[in-house]
């Protein structure tokens, strides 16, 4: 006879949740856009996740903002300052800024 049995397990010992990797599901679909952007990027790059880091970062930030996961510094999750997410409107502004600055200096 075994102690605990196949379905009984080790009785009396509380299970310990993992430190990372488990967080509430997004039942209200609050971060669906970010998730879809990330999955579309993975599909278009042949599952090369390093090319989709900006989408991954946006998704994690969305989850943290909506308390779907614990708030952490992005550096603890493997992101650096070089992984800054730039929106298309910010990119357009960056491209226009140097030209407008040089005109003002003349």
C-alpha positions in Angstrom: 0.0 0.0 0.0 1.3 3.4 -0.9 1.1 6.5 1.4 -1.5 8.9 0.0 -2.5 6.9 -3.0 -2.8 8.0 -6.7 -5.6 10.5 -6.1 -5.0 11.4 -2.5 -1.5 12.9 -2.8 0.4 14.0 0.2 -2.4 15.0 2.6 -1.8 17.9 5.0 0.9 19.7 2.9 -0.3 23.0 1.4 0.6 23.6 -2.2 2.9 26.5 -2.8 2.1 28.8 -5.9 5.0 29.6 -8.3 6.7 33.0 -8.0 6.0 34.0 -11.6 3.9 32.9 -14.5 0.5 32.6 -12.9 -1.8 35.5 -12.9 -5.5 36.2 -13.4 -7.0 35.6 -16.8 -8.3 38.6 -18.7 -12.0 37.7 -18.5 -13.0 41.2 -19.4 -10.7 41.3 -22.5 -9.0 44.5 -21.3 -5.7 43.7 -23.0 -7.0 41.9 -26.1 -5.6 44.5 -28.5 -2.1 44.2 -27.1 -2.4 40.4 -27.1 -3.5 40.3 -30.7 -0.7 42.7 -31.8 1.8 40.5 -30.1 0.4 37.3 -31.6 0.2 38.9 -35.1 3.9 39.9 -34.7 4.9 36.4 -33.8 3.0 35.0 -36.7 4.5 37.4 -39.2 8.1 36.9 -37.9 7.9 33.1 -37.8 7.7 33.0 -34.0 10.9 35.0 -33.5 10.0 36.6 -30.2 13.0 38.9 -30.0 11.5 40.8 -33.0 8.3 41.3 -31.0 9.7 42.5 -27.7 7.9 45.9 -28.0 4.5 44.2 -28.3 5.3 41.9 -25.4 6.3 44.9 -23.3 3.0 46.7 -24.2 1.0 43.6 -23.3 2.7 43.2 -19.9 2.3 46.9 -19.1 -1.4 46.7 -20.0 -1.8 43.8 -17.6 0.0 45.6 -14.8 -2.0 48.8 -15.3 -5.2 46.8 -15.0 -4.0 44.8 -12.0 -4.1 41.5 -13.9 -0.5 40.8 -12.7 1.7 42.2 -10.0 3.4 45.5 -10.9 7.1 45.1 -11.4 9.9 47.1 -12.9 10.3 46.1 -16.5 14.0 45.5 -16.0 13.0 42.6 -13.7 11.1 41.1 -16.6 14.1 41.3 -19.0 13.4 44.6 -20.6 15.9 47.5 -20.8 15.5 51.2 -21.6 16.4 50.3 -25.2 13.1 48.4 -25.4 11.1 51.6 -25.2 7.7 51.4 -26.9 7.2 54.2 -29.4 3.8 54.8 -30.8 3.4 55.9 -34.5 2.5 59.4 -33.5 5.6 59.7 -31.3 7.7 58.4 -34.2 6.2 61.0 -36.6 7.0 63.8 -34.1 10.6 62.6 -33.7 11.1 62.6 -37.4 9.7 66.2 -37.7 11.5 67.7 -34.7 15.1 67.9 -36.0 14.0 69.6 -39.3 11.9 72.1 -37.4 14.8 72.8 -35.0 17.3 73.5 -37.7 14.8 75.9 -39.4 14.4 77.8 -36.1 18.2 78.1 -35.6 18.8 79.8 -39.0 
